[in-house]
Amino acid sequence: MKKLKLLFAILGIPCFAISQNVANRVLEYKPAPGQHINVESIGTPQAAEDMPAEVTNMVSLGSFGGTILVGFKEACVNDPENPYGIDFTIFGNAFSGSSEPGVVWVMKDENKNGTADDTWYEIKGSQHFHSGTRTDYSLTYFKTTTRDILWKDNLGNTGTLKANSYNTQEYYPTSIFFPNYPQDSVTFKGTLLAPAVDSSNPLQYVTEALDFGYADVHARVQGVDLTLPDNPYTNEIEGAGGDPIDLSWAVDEQGNYVDLDSIHFVKITTGNLASVGWLGEISTDVAYLVDVDANTEISGDNELLVVFHHKSKIVTGETLQLEAAFFQNGKLKESNFLFTSQNQEVATVNSLGEIKAENTGETEILVSSNGKTKTTKINVVAPDSIEILSDFSSVYVGDTVLLAANIFDNNKDKLETEIQFELETPGVGSIIEIEGESYFVASQQGNGSITFRVEGFIEKSVSFKISSESDIIHVYFTAKTETENIIPLQKIEVRLSDLNAFVENRNNDFSGIENHALAHAVVSGLQKSGVNFDLRDDENSEGKLYLYSVEKEGEFTYGWGGKTAPVAFAKAWIARVKGSQYLTDFDKVDVAEGDTVVLYHVSEIVNPWDFTQMNVNKDSAVINDEVEVSLLKATCTFSDGVITESVLLPVFNQEIFTEETNYFSDESGKAVVLISSSPPLTIYSETDAVLISEKIITSSRSFADLETQIFPNPVDSKLIVNGKNLTGAQMYIFDMNGKNIWSESAFITSKNIDVQYFNPGIYMLKIVEKSGVKTFKFIKK
């Protein structure tokens, strides 16, 4: 404790904390996978060890089941003279609209050996009385080759804990920080709380605070003595806030209350398995545990009416069951409830709390019991419009398209409701359902049509073309602005996509183009780069198709299709293919297998500008290979709607660099680059770049396939794997439990895998080659 006291003194923590009984030691830290795990400051054993030192330290428990076990310095006594009967407070990271509840367990050191080896008793908080809470829940997480985590529970449900883009570390606890953690899969058992997430606004998810009995639910009040607890029976945060716990709420395995005079250990586990959109998964954070001092001068209400969380928006004709409970001193009191609708034209409610949505509008439902009343809002809406999200712009035989749509209500808000899908042209494919998602599987060339329907309200159909796989070509594509490269030169797949989907304020029909056009290549390349973009066919180009805008990370680069006045509009996106340059007519310029397309931007086409191009001499590279890079430049002018370029000449003394080394071009515009690390890597020179991967691209010779392909997907019986680097590769198939169910070596460039006897579901194909490991997900129908 000397070290602890010194820390408090140095940091200026109020002196009451030095003598106060706090949880001063961490006995166990076993987090579940999550977005903060393996982050040194909050998701490692060291972070857990540091947590008790001060109230601002914190540790994350990860997703459902993640656990921390702490010990109090002295026995925490169940004292009826404590304010509101509260015996200790847990502080976490909660704030208004964001609570991540943890289930609390307590233990008395009955054998007095200082070890948590006696009986655990669960704190039975308010949410334990909700019909959606399960006390016998078990879930297993499976590590994958990506940062995403697969899971399966004891109810047969499966899912994915998806990694987000701003927490880039591994989500599964790594052996670096957790050497004794199982590295393939891990199972947690415990209580799964009914979630209280309001997702009606996808831009502002709200996790409502549970009423009492859990960790990381209520915010701490700054500057208040931590020994002053909140009153759990009022809606206001009192005292120091945080989450107050009364030992009288503890129950045994059968759910019966037990009489504990004191406890020494506390265990906290994440109680939800839920995602809150872009914020990631719900994961309990624990910061500090403080014993409460006896104080008979502090008193307050000891009764609480709880109306449990429910969805706030229902569709006309639907019913919704309200759940309510009445507590006295934190224990359920058998009570009668009165339910009243303030506007029965909008919704009615019966004596059992069942709401019937009658007409669109808003109303409040009053819930009364034992002299207390609470109101809850109900918004009745009707489905009004459908926005189809599925991408049918480029569908080929063997493709699988996820069927997805946004439904908007009469208030133009997004509505979560059931969508039905009907294939109007069954001869071209089928609709299948896997793990709650619906997919269209294209099986035959032709025209298709699918209807998206909200039964009894609205429907919308989409028509599309299914092309043959022989209609796919490959070109070599790069895109750049004056200041940066958007996508290094590389091989891409070009399909006969429906261009109408990419033309803003469209005036013409571009859906029936039968040949591969420059527009198809531009769309494919920009899609692969991940930027947002729009084509146009407006008066600026006399109705001809051109690239109007490219947006990357919030910055827009515009072109005006050859417009020159005023000068501020003399900006253009230009595509160069087969030695010619184009501002417009992207739908009329054909591209063929092996062509190179350079897409670049010019800020003032009224003045001459330079066009530069980087070429390489190899189509493959390994460590210590030498790649010859050449730089060429031409001067371009625009006149009478035509771009003219001079002869391409070598660029002398131009810097060329990789992530590790830099070079300079000689008089012939060339430099020899030593590949000092394993591809893939990129060679740069100002805004030009070339991707060096397993196979590289060049404008002068044919390229081998860059990617291994699997098809069809979903598959009935034979899964075909193609790729030039398959010879000698070892292949494995894993089910969603992480079990290896098939393995074999490949001796040729194509492999047929018999999966006809596999159970329907999702599987992972893992291919181990000399150059690395590839993982594919496929669906067995």
C-alpha positions in Angstrom: 0.0 0.0 0.0 3.0 2.4 0.4 3.2 2.6 -3.4 -0.5 3.2 -3.7 -0.4 6.0 -1.1 2.6 7.6 -2.8 0.7 7.7 -6.1 -2.3 9.4 -4.5 -0.1 11.9 -2.8 1.8 12.8 -6.0 -1.4 13.0 -8.1 -3.2 15.1 -5.5 -6.1 12.7 -5.0 -8.3 13.8 -2.0 -6.9 12.3 1.2 -10.1 10.3 1.9 -9.0 7.9 -0.9 -5.9 6.9 1.1 -7.8 5.5 4.0 -10.9 4.4 2.1 -11.5 0.7 1.6 -11.1 0.2 -2.2 -10.6 -2.7 -4.5 -6.8 -2.5 -4.6 -5.8 -5.6 -6.4 -6.6 -7.4 -9.6 -6.8 -11.2 -9.2 -7.7 -12.1 -12.7 -8.2 -10.4 -16.1 -9.6 -12.5 -18.9 -11.2 -10.2 -21.5 -13.3 -11.4 -24.5 -12.2 -10.2 -27.9 -13.0 -6.5 -28.6 -12.0 -3.2 -30.1 -9.9 -2.1 -27.1 -8.2 -5.5 -26.4 -4.4 -5.5 -27.1 -4.4 -1.7 -26.7 -1.7 -1.1 -24.0 -3.5 1.7 -22.2 -6.8 -0.1 -21.7 -6.8 -3.7 -22.9 -3.8 -5.5 -21.5 -2.9 -7.2 -18.3 -0.7 -4.2 -17.4 -3.7 -1.9 -17.9 -5.7 -4.2 -15.6 -2.9 -4.2 -13.0 -2.7 -0.4 -13.1 -6.5 0.1 -12.9 -6.9 0.1 -9.0 -4.3 2.8 -8.6 -6.5 5.8 -9.3 -10.1 6.5 -10.4 -9.0 7.7 -13.9 -7.4 4.4 -14.8 -9.6 2.1 -16.8 -9.6 -1.4 -18.3 -11.9 -2.8 -21.0 -13.4 -6.3 -20.7 -14.2 -6.7 -24.4 -17.4 -8.3 -25.7 -19.8 -10.6 -23.9 -18.2 -12.6 -21.1 -15.0 -10.6 -20.7 -14.0 -10.8 -17.0 -12.1 -9.0 -14.3 -11.8 -10.1 -10.7 -10.7 -7.7 -8.0 -10.2 -7.8 -4.3 -11.0 -5.2 -1.6 -8.3 -4.1 0.8 -10.6 -5.0 3.7 -14.0 -6.7 4.0 -16.8 -4.7 2.4 -19.6 -4.9 5.0 -23.3 -5.1 4.3 -24.3 -2.2 6.5 -28.0 -1.1 6.6 -26.8 2.3 7.9 -25.1 3.0 4.6 -27.0 5.6 2.4 -29.8 3.9 0.6 -28.4 0.6 1.8 -25.6 0.8 -0.7 -22.4 -1.1 0.2 -19.9 -0.2 -2.7 -19.8 1.7 -5.9 -18.3 0.7 -9.3 -17.0 3.5 -11.5 -16.6 2.9 -15.2 -16.7 4.9 -18.5 -20.4 5.6 -18.9 -21.9 8.9 -19.9 -25.3 10.1 -21.1 -26.5 7.9 -24.0 -23.6 5.4 -23.6 -23.7 2.6 -21.1 -22.1 -0.8 -21.5 -23.5 -2.9 -18.6 -21.4 -5.4 -16.8 -22.9 -8.2 -14.7 -21.6 -8.1 -11.1 -20.7 -11.1 -8.8 -19.5 -11.0 -5.2 -17.8 -13.5 -2.9 -17.0 -13.7 0.7 -13.6 -15.1 1.8 -15.3 -17.7 4.0 -12.1 -19.8 4.4 -10.1 -16.7 5.1 -7.2 -17.7 2.8 -7.2 -14.5 0.8 -8.0 -16.3 -2.4 -11.2 -16.1 -4.4 -12.0 -19.8 -4.1 -15.3 -19.8 -2.3 -18.9 -19.3 -3.6 -19.8 -16.6 -6.2 -23.2 -14.8 -5.8 -24.7 -12.9 -8.6 -26.1 -9.4 -8.1 -29.7 -9.5 -9.4 -30.2 -6.1 -10.9 -33.2 -4.7 -12.6 -32.6 -6.1 -16.0 -32.6 -9.7 -14.6 -36.4 -9.3 -14.4 -36.7 -8.6 -18.2 -37.9 -11.6 -20.2 -35.0 -11.2 -22.7 -32.3 -11.8 -20.1 -30.7 -15.3 -20.0 -28.7 -16.6 -17.0 -27.6 -19.8 -18.7 -25.8 -18.3 -21.7 -22.7 -19.7 -23.3 -20.7 -18.3 -26.2 -17.5 -19.3 -28.0 -15.3 -16.9 -30.0 -13.2 -18.2 -32.9 -10.0 -16.5 -34.1 -9.8 -16.0 -37.8 -7.0 -15.0 -40.2 -8.6 -11.5 -40.3 -9.2 -9.1 -37.4 -12.9 -10.1 -37.4 -14.0 -12.6 -34.8 -16.5 -15.4 -35.4 -18.8 -16.6 -32.6 -21.4 -19.3 -31.9 -23.6 -19.6 -28.8 -25.4 -22.4 -27.0 -28.6 -21.5 -28.8 -27.2 -22.3 -32.2 -26.8 -18.7 -33.2 -23.6 -17.6 -35.1 -22.3 -14.2 -36.0 -19.2 -12.0 -36.4 -17.6 -9.4 -34.2 -16.5 -7.0 -36.9 -13.3 -5.0 -36.6 -13.6 -1.3 -37.4 -11.3 0.9 -39.3 -10.1 3.1 -36.4 -9.0 0.4 -34.0 -6.4 -1.4 -36.2 -4.9 -3.8 -33.7 -5.9 -7.5 -33.4 -9.3 -7.9 -31.6 -8.5 -11.4 -30.3 -6.2 -11.3 -27.3 -2.7 -12.0 -28.6 0.0 -14.2 -27.1 2.2 -11.2 -26.7 0.0 -9.7 -24.1 -1.9 -12.8 -23.0 0.6 -15.8 -23.2 -1.8 -18.2 -21.4 -4.9 -17.2 -23.4 -6.2 -20.0 -25.8 -5.2 -18.9 -29.3 -7.8 -20.7 -31.4 -11.1 -20.2 -29.6 -12.4 -19.3 -26.1 -15.7 -19.9 -24.4 -17.5 -17.7 -21.8 -20.5 -18.5 -19.8 -22.8 -16.3 -17.7 -25.7 -13.9 -17.9 -26.7 -12.3 -21.1 -28.7 -9.1 -20.4 -31.5 -8.0 -22.7 -29.9 -5.1 -24.7 -31.2 -1.6 -24.4 -29.9 -0.1 -27.6 -31.9 2.6 -29.5 -30.7 2.3 -33.2 -33.5 4.4 -34.7 -31.0 7.0 -35.7 -28.0 5.2 -37.3 -25.8 8.4 -36.8 -26.5 8.5 -33.1 -26.8 5.1 -31.4 -28.0 5.3 -27.8 -27.5 2.6 -25.2 -29.9 3.4 -22.5 -28.9 3.1 -18.9 -30.2 0.1 -17.0 -31.8 1.1 -13.7 -29.6 -0.6 -11.1 -27.3 -3.4 -10.3 -24.7 -3.3 -13.0 -21.3 -1.8 -13.8 -20.5 0.9 -16.4 -24.0 2.2 -16.6 -24.1 5.5 -14.9 -21.6 8.4 -15.1 -19.3 9.5 -12.3 -19.9 13.0 -10.9 -16.7 14.9 -10.9 -15.4 16.6 -7.8 -17.6 14.6 -5.4 -16.4 12.4 -2.5 -16.3 8.9 -4.0 -17.7 7.4 -0.8 -21.1 9.2 -1.4 -23.2 6.8 -3.4 -25.9 7.5 -5.9 -29.5 6.6 -5.0 -30.4 3.7 -7.3 -34.1 4.4 -6.9 -34.2 7.8 -8.5 -33.7 8.9 -12.1 -31.3 11.7 -11.0 -27.6 10.9 -10.5 -26.8 11.8 -6.9 -23.6 11.7 -4.8 -20.5 10.7 -6.8 -22.6 8.8 -9.4 -21.3 5.6 -10.7 -23.1 2.3 -10.1 -24.1 1.6 -6.5 -24.4 -2.0 -5.4 -26.3 -3.4 -2.4 -25.0 -6.7 -1.2 -28.6 -7.6 -0.3 -29.2 -8.0 -4.0 -27.0 -11.0 -4.2 -28.6 -14.4 -5.2 -27.5 -18.0 -5.4 -27.5 -20.3 -8.4 -31.2 -20.8 -8.1 -31.9 -17.1 -8.1 -32.7 -16.9 -4.3 -31.5 -14.0 -2.3 -28.8 -14.7 0.2 -27.8 -13.0 3.4 -24.2 -11.8 3.1 -22.8 -9.8 6.0 -19.7 -8.9 4.0 -17.7 -9.7 0.9 -14.0 -9.5 -0.2 -14.0 -10.1 -3.9 -16.0 -8.7 -6.9 -16.2 -10.2 -10.4 -17.5 -8.1 -13.3 -18.3 -9.6 -16.8 -19.6 -7.8 -19.9 -23.3 -8.5 -20.0 -24.2 -7.7 -23.6 -23.5 -9.2 -27.0 -24.4 -6.2 -29.2 -23.0 -3.8 -31.7 -23.8 -0.1 -31.8 -22.9 0.5 -35.5 -19.8 2.5 -36.2 -19.1 2.7 -32.5 -18.3 -1.0 -32.4 -19.3 -3.6 -29.9 -20.6 -3.0 -26.4 -17.8 -3.7 -24.0 -17.8 -3.0 -20.3 -15.1 -0.7 -18.9 -14.1 -0.8 -15.2 -12.2 2.0 -13.5 -12.5 1.9 -9.7 -14.4 0.3 -6.8 -15.0 2.1 -3.5 -16.6 0.9 -0.2 -19.4 3.2 1.1 -19.2 4.6 4.6 -22.2 4.4 7.0 -24.1 7.7 7.2 -27.6 7.7 8.7 -28.1 11.4 7.8 -28.4 10.5 4.1 -31.7 9.0 3.1 -34.1 9.0 0.1 -36.7 7.1 -1.9 -36.4 3.3 -1.7 -39.0 2.4 -4.4 -38.7 2.3 -8.1 -41.0 1.8 -11.0 -39.2 0.4 -14.1 -40.5 0.4 -17.6 -38.1 -1.7 -19.6 -36.5 -0.6 -22.8 -38.6 -1.3 -25.9 -38.4 -0.2 -29.5 -39.8 3.3 -29.8 -41.1 3.0 -33.4 -43.7 0.5 -34.5 -45.6 0.0 -37.8 -49.3 0.5 -38.1 -51.1 -2.8 -37.4 -48.2 -4.1 -35.3 -48.4 -4.9 -31.6 -45.8 -4.3 -28.9 -45.7 -5.8 -25.4 -44.5 -3.4 -22.7 -42.7 -4.9 -19.7 -42.7 -3.2 -16.3 -41.6 -4.0 -12.7 -41.8 -2.4 -9.3 -39.0 -2.6 -6.8 -38.7 -1.9 -3.1 -35.1 -1.8 -1.8 -34.0 -3.3 -5.1 -36.2 -6.4 -4.8 -39.2 -7.2 -6.9 -42.6 -6.3 -5.3 -45.6 -8.0 -6.7 -47.7 -5.2 -8.1 -50.6 -4.3 -10.4 -50.0 -1.9 -13.3 -52.3 0.5 -15.1 -51.5 1.3 -18.7 -53.0 4.3 -20.5 -52.6 5.7 -24.0 -52.7 9.4 -24.3 -53.9 9.2 -27.9 -56.0 6.2 -28.7 -56.3 7.1 -32.3 -52.6 6.5 -32.7 -52.2 3.5 -30.4 -54.3 1.6 -27.9 -53.0 -0.4 -24.9 -54.8 -3.1 -22.9 -54.6 -4.0 -19.3 -51.6 -6.4 -19.9 -49.5 -3.7 -21.5 -50.0 -4.8 -25.1 -49.8 -1.8 -27.5 -51.7 -1.9 -30.8 -50.5 0.6 -33.4 -53.6 2.1 -35.1 -52.6 5.1 -37.2 -49.4 7.1 -37.8 -48.5 9.6 -35.2 -47.0 9.9 -31.7 -48.4 9.1 -28.3 -47.3 8.5 -24.7 -48.2 5.5 -22.7 -48.6 6.1 -19.0 -47.6 3.2 -16.7 -48.7 3.5 -13.0 -48.2 1.4 -10.0 -48.1 1.9 -6.2 -48.5 5.7 -6.6 -45.7 6.1 -9.1 -46.1 6.9 -12.8 -43.7 6.8 -15.8 -44.4 7.7 -19.4 -42.9 6.1 -22.5 -43.1 7.4 -26.0 -44.5 5.4 -29.0 -44.1 6.6 -32.6 -46.4 4.8 -35.0 -45.2 4.9 -38.6 -46.0 3.4 -42.0 -43.4 2.1 -44.6 -43.4 4.7 -47.3 -40.4 4.1 -49.7 -37.7 1.5 -50.6 -34.1 2.3 -51.4 -32.5 -0.8 -53.0 -28.9 -1.2 -51.8 -28.1 -4.4 -53.7 -25.6 -3.8 -56.6 -27.0 -5.3 -59.8 -24.9 -3.1 -62.0 -22.6 -6.0 -63.0 -23.9 -9.5 -62.5 -22.3 -12.6 -64.1 -23.1 -16.3 -64.1 -21.9 -17.7 -60.7 -22.1 -14.3 -58.9 -23.8 -14.0 -55.5 -25.6 -10.7 -54.7 -26.6 -9.8 -51.2 -30.2 -8.6 -51.1 -30.4 -5.5 -49.0 -32.6 -2.4 -48.9 -33.4 0.6 -46.7 -37.0 1.1 -45.8 -38.1 4.7 -45.0 -41.2 5.6 -43.1 -43.7 8.4 -43.7 -41.4 10.7 -41.8 -38.5 9.9 -44.2 -36.7 8.1 -41.4 -35.0 4.7 -41.8 -37.3 2.0 -40.6 -36.2 -1.5 -39.3 -38.8 -3.9 -40.6 -39.1 -7.2 -42.4 -38.4 -7.2 -46.2 -39.5 -10.0 -48.5 -37.8 -10.8 -51.8 -39.4 -12.4 -54.8 -37.5 -13.5 -57.9 -39.8 -12.7 -60.9 -37.5 -14.6 -63.4 -36.8 -17.9 -61.7 -35.0 -19.4 -64.7 -31.9 -17.2 -64.3 -31.1 -18.0 -60.7 -32.4 -18.5 -57.2 -32.8 -16.7 -53.8 -31.2 -18.5 -50.8 -31.0 -17.6 -47.1 -27.9 -18.0 -45.0 -27.6 -16.9 -41.4 -30.5 -14.5 -41.7 -29.3 -12.9 -44.9 -30.8 -13.4 -48.4 -28.8 -13.7 -51.5 -29.5 -13.9 -55.2 -27.4 -16.6 -57.0 -27.0 -16.1 -60.8 -27.0 -19.4 -62.6 -27.9 -18.6 -66.2 -27.2 -15.8 -68.7 -30.2 -13.6 -69.3 -32.4 -10.9 -67.8 -33.5 -11.0 -64.2 -36.0 -9.1 -62.0 -36.4 -9.2 -58.2 -39.2 -7.5 -56.2 -38.4 -6.1 -52.7 -41.6 -5.9 -50.7 -42.9 -4.8 -47.3 -46.0 -7.0 -47.1 -49.2 -5.0 -47.1 -47.5 -1.6 -47.7 -45.0 -1.1 -50.5 -42.9 -2.9 -53.1 -40.2 -2.0 -55.6 -38.7 -4.1 -58.4 -35.2 -4.0 -60.0 -34.3 -5.5 -63.4 -30.8 -6.5 -64.4 -28.7 -8.3 -66.9 -26.8 -11.5 -66.2 -23.7 -11.8 -68.4 -21.5 -14.7 -69.2 -18.1 -15.1 -67.5 -16.5 -14.9 -70.9 -17.6 -11.2 -71.0 -15.0 -10.2 -68.3 -11.8 -8.6 -69.5 -8.7 -7.4 -67.7 -6.9 -4.0 -68.2 -4.2 -2.2 -66.3 -5.4 0.9 -64.5 -4.0 3.8 -62.5 -5.6 7.1 -61.4 -3.9 10.3 -60.1 -4.5 13.9 -59.4 -1.9 16.7 -59.6 -0.9 16.0 -56.0 -1.3 12.3 -55.3 -1.7 8.8 -56.7 -5.2 7.4 -56.1 -4.5 3.8 -57.2 -1.1 2.5 -58.4 -1.0 0.9 -61.8 -2.4 -2.6 -61.5 -4.5 -5.3 -63.2 -8.2 -4.9 -62.7 -11.3 -6.9 -63.8 -13.6 -5.0 -66.1 -17.3 -6.0 -66.4 -20.1 -4.8 -68.5 -21.7 -3.0 -65.6 -24.8 -0.8 -65.9 -23.3 2.7 -66.2 -26.6 4.4 -65.4 -26.0 3.7 -61.7 -22.9 5.9 -61.8 -24.2 8.9 -63.8 -25.3 11.9 -61.8 -28.4 13.8 -63.2 -28.4 11.4 -66.1 -29.9 12.6 -69.4 -29.1 9.5 -71.6 -29.4 5.8 -71.3 -26.1 4.0 -70.8 -27.4 0.6 -69.8 -27.3 -1.3 -73.1 -23.7 -1.0 -74.0 -22.6 -4.3 -75.3 -18.8 -3.7 -75.7 -16.3 -3.0 -73.0 -16.0 0.8 -73.0 -13.6 3.2 -71.4 -16.4 4.1 -68.9 -16.5 0.5 -67.7 -12.8 0.5 -67.0 -12.9 3.9 -65.2 -15.8 2.7 -63.0 -14.1 -0.6 -62.2 -10.8 1.1 -61.4 -12.3 3.8 -59.2 -14.5 1.2 -57.4 -11.4 -0.8 -56.6 -9.6 2.3 -55.3 -12.4 2.8 -52.8 -13.2 6.5 -53.7 -16.6 7.9 -54.4 -17.2 9.3 -57.9 -19.8 10.5 -60.4 -20.0 10.6 -64.1 -22.1 13.2 -66.0 -23.6 13.8 -69.5 -24.7 17.4 -69.2 -24.5 20.6 -71.2 -20.8 21.1 -70.2 -19.8 18.3 -72.6 -22.7 18.7 -75.0 -24.3 15.6 -73.5 -21.3 13.4 -73.8 -20.3 11.1 -71.0 -17.4 12.3 -68.8 -16.0 11.9 -65.3 -17.3 14.8 -63.1 -16.0 14.3 -59.6 -13.8 12.0 -57.4 -14.1 12.2 -53.6 -11.4 10.9 -51.4 -11.5 11.4 -47.6 -13.8 14.4 -47.9 -11.8 16.2 -50.7 -13.4 16.5 -54.1 -11.6 16.9 -57.4 -13.9 18.1 -60.2 -13.8 18.0 -64.0 -16.1 19.7 -66.4 -15.9 17.6 -69.5 -13.9 20.0 -71.7 -15.4 23.3 -70.6 -12.9 26.1 -70.9 -14.8 29.3 -69.8 -14.6 30.7 -67.3 -11.1 29.5 -66.6 -12.2 28.3 -63.1 -14.1 25.6 -64.9 -11.3 24.5 -67.2 -10.7 21.5 -65.0 -10.8 18.0 -66.5 -10.5 14.3 -65.8 -8.6 12.8 -68.7 -8.3 9.1 -69.6 -5.4 7.9 -71.8 -5.7 4.6 -73.6 -3.9 3.2 -76.6 -1.9 6.4 -77.0 -5.0 8.6 -77.3 -6.5 10.9 -74.6 -10.2 11.5 -73.9 -12.2 14.1 -72.0 -15.6 12.7 -73.0 -17.3 9.9 -74.9 -16.2 7.5 -72.2 -19.0 5.2 -73.3 -18.0 5.2 -77.0 -14.2 4.4 -76.6 -13.6 0.7 -76.6 -11.1 -1.0 -74.4 -9.7 -4.6 -74.9 -7.9 -7.3 -72.9 -4.5 -6.1 -71.8 -5.0 -2.3 -72.4 -3.5 0.2 -70.1 -5.8 3.0 -68.9 -4.2 6.1 -67.2 -6.8 8.4 -65.6 -5.5 11.8 -64.5 -6.6 15.3 -63.6 -5.6 18.7 -65.1 -6.6 22.0 -63.4 -6.4 24.2 -66.5 -6.7 22.6 -69.9 -6.5 26.1 -71.5 -2.8 25.9 -70.9 -0.3 23.2 -71.9 0.4 20.5 -69.3 2.7 17.6 -68.8 1.6 13.9 -68.9 3.9 11.4 -67.2 3.9 7.7 -67.1 5.8 5.0 -65.2 6.6 1.6 -66.7 8.3 -1.5 -65.3 10.0 -4.4 -67.1 8.9 -7.3 -65.0 5.7 -9.1 -64.2 6.9 -10.8 -61.0 9.3 -10.1 -58.2 10.7 -11.7 -55.1 13.3 -10.4 -52.6 16.6 -9.4 -54.2 15.0 -9.2 -57.7 15.9 -6.1 -59.7 13.0 -4.2 -61.4 13.8 -1.7 -64.2 11.7 1.4 -63.9 11.3 3.9 -66.7 9.8 7.4 -66.6 8.3 9.1 -69.7 6.8 12.5 -70.2 4.9 14.3 -72.9 3.5 17.9 -73.3 -0.2 18.1 -74.0 -2.5 20.8 -75.4 -6.2 21.1 -75.9 -7.8 22.7 -78.9 -11.1 22.3 -80.7 -12.2 19.5 -78.4 -9.0 17.4 -79.1 -6.0 16.7 -76.8 -2.7 16.5 -78.7 0.4 15.1 -77.0 4.1 15.3 -78.0 6.4 12.4 -78.3 7.0 10.6 -75.0 10.5 11.4 -73.8 12.6 10.0 -70.9 12.6 12.0 -67.6 16.2 12.5 -66.3 17.2 12.8 -62.6 13.7 12.1 -61.3 13.4 10.6 -57.8 12.0 7.0 -57.7 11.4 5.4 -54.3 9.9 2.5 -52.4 9.0 2.5 -48.8 12.6 1.7 -47.9 15.0 3.1 -50.6 15.1 6.0 -53.1 16.7 6.1 -56.6 17.1 8.6 -59.4 16.4 8.1 -63.1 19.4 8.3 -65.6 19.5 10.0 -68.9 17.4 7.4 -70.5 14.7 7.9 -67.8 15.5 4.6 -66.1 16.5 3.3 -62.7 17.0 -0.2 -61.4 15.1 -0.8 -58.2 16.2 -3.6 -55.8 13.3 -5.4 -54.2 14.5 -5.6 -50.6 11.3 -6.8 -49.0 8.6 -9.3 -49.9 5.9 -8.0 -52.3 3.3 -6.6 -52.4 5.0 -3.2 -52.5 4.6 0.0 -54.4 7.2 2.0 -56.5 6.5 5.7 -56.6 7.7 8.8 -58.5 5.8 11.9 -57.6 2.1 11.1 -58.6 3.0 8.0 -60.6 3.0 4.6 -58.9 3.1 0.9 -59.8 2.0 -1.9 -57.6 4.5 -4.8 -57.3 2.7 -7.8 -56.0 2.8 -11.5 -56.8 2.5 -10.5 -60.4 3.2 -7.0 -61.6 1.8 -4.8 -64.3 3.4 -3.3 -67.3 2.2 -1.5 -70.4 4.3 -3.5 -72.8 3.7 -7.2 -72.0 1.1 -9.6 -70.9 0.5 -10.3 -67.2 -0.3 -13.4 -65.3 -3.3 -13.5 -63.1 -2.8 -11.5 -59.9 -5.5 -13.2 -57.9 -6.6 -16.6 -57.0 -10.3 -17.1 -57.8 -13.0 -19.4 -56.4 -16.4 -20.0 -58.0 -19.3 -20.6 -58.0 -20.1 -18.9 -54.7 -22.6 -20.0 -53.3 -21.8 -23.6 -54.4 -23.9 -26.8 -54.7 -21.3 -29.5 -55.2 -18.0 -28.5 -56.8 -15.9 -25.5 -55.7 -13.4 -24.5 -58.3 -10.2 -22.8 -57.3 -8.0 -21.2 -60.0 -4.7 -19.5 -59.7 -1.2 -19.7 -61.3 0.5 -20.0 -57.9 -1.5 -23.0 -56.7 1.0 -25.7 -57.6 2.4 -27.0 -54.3 0.0 -25.0 -52.2 -1.7 -26.6 -49.2 -5.5 -26.0 -48.9 -7.7 -26.2 -45.8 -11.4 -25.7 -45.2 -12.7 -24.7 -41.8 -16.3 -24.6 -40.6 -17.7 -21.6 -38.5 -16.6 -23.4 -35.3 -13.0 -23.2 -36.5 -12.8 -27.0 -37.1 -10.6 -28.2 -39.9 -12.9 -30.4 -42.0 -10.9 -30.8 -45.2 -7.3 -30.4 -46.4 -5.3 -31.3 -49.5 -2.4 -30.2 -51.6 -2.8 -28.7 -55.1 -0.5 -30.0 -57.9 -1.9 -28.0 -60.8 -3.2 -24.4 -61.3 -6.8 -25.5 -60.9 -8.5 -27.5 -58.1 -12.0 -28.9 -57.9 -13.2 -29.5 -54.3 -16.1 -31.8 -53.7 -18.4 -30.0 -51.1 -21.7 -31.7 -52.0 -21.8 -33.5 -48.6 -21.1 -30.3 -46.5 -23.9 -29.0 -44.4 -25.4 -25.7 -45.7 -23.6 -22.7 -44.2 -20.5 -20.5 -44.4 -17.0 -21.9 -44.6 -13.5 -20.6 -44.8 -11.0 -21.8 -47.5 -7.4 -21.2 -46.5 -4.6 -21.5 -49.1 -1.0 -21.6 -47.9 1.5 -20.8 -50.7 5.2 -20.0 -50.6 4.3 -16.3 -51.1 1.8 -16.2 -48.2 -1.6 -17.2 -47.0 -5.0 -16.4 -48.6 -8.4 -16.8 -47.0 -11.7 -17.0 -48.8 -15.2 -17.3 -47.4 -17.8 -19.3 -49.4 -21.4 -20.4 -48.9 -22.5 -24.0 -49.3 -26.2 -24.1 -50.4 
